[in-house]
Amino acid sequence: MKWQPSGSTLGDQIPAELPIFGFAHSADVIAELCLAGGVGIWGATRDTPEEIEAGLAGIVEAVGNRPFGVDLVLPANMPELDDRALIEAQIPEEHRAFVAQLRQKYDVPDDGQPGMRSRFVRSNEMARRQLDVVLRSKATVVALGVGSPQDAVEQLKSAGKVVVSLIGSPRHAQKALEAGADVLVAQGYDAGGHTGTIGTFSLVPQIVDMAGGVPVLAAGGVATGRHVASALMLGAAGVWTGTLWLGAVEHDLDPELQKMLLAAGVGDTVQSRADSGKTLRQLRSTWTDEWAADAAPSPLPMPLQDILIGDLLGSVDRNRVLDLMHTPAGQGVGYLTEIEHVQEIVGRLVRETEEALGRWSTK
Ligand SMILES: Cc1cc2nc3c(=O)[nH]c(=O)nc-3n(C[C@H](O)[C@H](O)[C@H](O)COP(=O)(O)O)c2cc1C
């Protein structure tokens, strides 16, 4: 593994050529990233167990023996059962009325189908079924976003998986270390997706210091080789990226979302609880503005918010209701200036990292 800090066990645990980890919901991006020498991590938290099995089989076929990973989100305090009626019964009328008003205002067709967030209820039942498939899979790495339950970590380790825990604060890092995580992702406030309140530069060295030899990957705002080089200087064993891959040709994102991403600057994202009930960094949009307005109700906790808005957002995407289309993205979106192939993005990161490291070499 290139640029591996001395003493790091990362390369032994995950034998890739580059300590560049990339999260994406696109299996094609994951496969290409692994073939380019990085470590692709497929986001499968919204997929059914059957879809996860098929998706992972496809990745194995594409990457052969190269290491790759899969990401699940296993938050605490979720309902026991995947029972939509039980959740529906807890949604206040005020919230239903607000969403109905949005549907009308933006002319969102009611096509009777669920969306990505409402096709099943995030629940302990579904988490167990997803975990079962992942345990039996050929994935080298299993990443846990938003919480690392001890029993899940133990089962994964017994099945020979390298367990990577995403954390956003020293307190969460402590819990993940106690649960037995093999690698920590110190994910700063800048990151796309669910984020905490501590910036990447403030977080990473703290976590490296407390990790006691457990490798730490830096996440949140890593978009160029200069960021990769800085992450290494902060003591990270590598980087974990997400927003970067939204600009990959292979991601096959809706052209409207690509346009929004390319136009956005570093200040054009917000944290909003309107999608999942937890703070999620995304491009600022009409959707986030509507939920931030004085008249809007406060978003509900997960998984109630998923079910409240899931069908609406499914229709927004299926029917391309441009006003309400939006995407998670981190502050690093300001560095996305063109749609490139994964191979080109990796090549650029490597070149830029070496240039940046070279500027400081004392030779
Ligand atoms: C579109 C998108 C979706 C994400 N979804 C998840 C997810 O399902 N699970 C997870 O652990 N992290 C998720 N993340 C966070 C990434 O794993 C990663 O930590 C983050 O993108 C790193 O910061 P960056 O966006 O600045 O590169 C997501 C990020 C993005 C951009």
PDBQT file of the ligand as one rigid body, heavy atoms in Angstrom, charges set to zero:
ROOT
HETATM    1  C1  LIG A 401     -24.437  10.584  -1.470  1.00  0.00    +0.000 C 
HETATM    2  C2  LIG A 401     -23.860  10.116  -0.161  1.00  0.00    +0.000 A 
HETATM    3  C3  LIG A 401     -24.503   9.105   0.534  1.00  0.00    +0.000 A 
HETATM    4  C4  LIG A 401     -23.953   8.624   1.735  1.00  0.00    +0.000 A 
HETATM    5  N1  LIG A 401     -24.566   7.574   2.370  1.00  0.00    +0.000 NA
HETATM    6  C5  LIG A 401     -23.924   6.964   3.393  1.00  0.00    +0.000 A 
HETATM    7  C6  LIG A 401     -24.421   5.730   3.933  1.00  0.00    +0.000 A 
HETATM    8  O1  LIG A 401     -25.455   5.203   3.512  1.00  0.00    +0.000 OA
HETATM    9  N2  LIG A 401     -23.692   5.138   4.920  1.00  0.00    +0.000 N 
HETATM   10  C7  LIG A 401     -22.517   5.685   5.391  1.00  0.00    +0.000 A 
HETATM   11  O2  LIG A 401     -21.891   5.087   6.277  1.00  0.00    +0.000 OA
HETATM   12  N3  LIG A 401     -22.043   6.850   4.908  1.00  0.00    +0.000 NA
HETATM   13  C8  LIG A 401     -22.703   7.484   3.913  1.00  0.00    +0.000 A 
HETATM   14  N4  LIG A 401     -22.192   8.647   3.396  1.00  0.00    +0.000 N 
HETATM   15  C9  LIG A 401     -20.956   9.230   3.984  1.00  0.00    +0.000 C 
HETATM   16  C10 LIG A 401     -19.711   8.628   3.337  1.00  0.00    +0.000 C 
HETATM   17  O3  LIG A 401     -19.513   7.302   3.795  1.00  0.00    +0.000 OA
HETATM   18  C11 LIG A 401     -18.449   9.422   3.696  1.00  0.00    +0.000 C 
HETATM   19  O4  LIG A 401     -18.163   9.314   5.073  1.00  0.00    +0.000 OA
HETATM   20  C12 LIG A 401     -18.491  10.890   3.335  1.00  0.00    +0.000 C 
HETATM   21  O5  LIG A 401     -19.039  11.070   2.057  1.00  0.00    +0.000 OA
HETATM   22  C13 LIG A 401     -17.083  11.472   3.395  1.00  0.00    +0.000 C 
HETATM   23  O6  LIG A 401     -17.055  12.853   3.210  1.00  0.00    +0.000 OA
HETATM   24  P1  LIG A 401     -17.049  13.565   1.764  1.00  0.00    +0.000 P 
HETATM   25  O7  LIG A 401     -18.454  13.467   1.282  1.00  0.00    +0.000 OA
HETATM   26  O8  LIG A 401     -16.640  14.944   2.068  1.00  0.00    +0.000 OA
HETATM   27  O9  LIG A 401     -16.074  12.831   0.889  1.00  0.00    +0.000 OA
HETATM   28  C14 LIG A 401     -22.748   9.192   2.231  1.00  0.00    +0.000 A 
HETATM   29  C15 LIG A 401     -22.146  10.239   1.535  1.00  0.00    +0.000 A 
HETATM   30  C16 LIG A 401     -22.681  10.715   0.357  1.00  0.00    +0.000 A 
HETATM   31  C17 LIG A 401     -21.997  11.841  -0.358  1.00  0.00    +0.000 C 
ENDROOT
TORSDOF 0
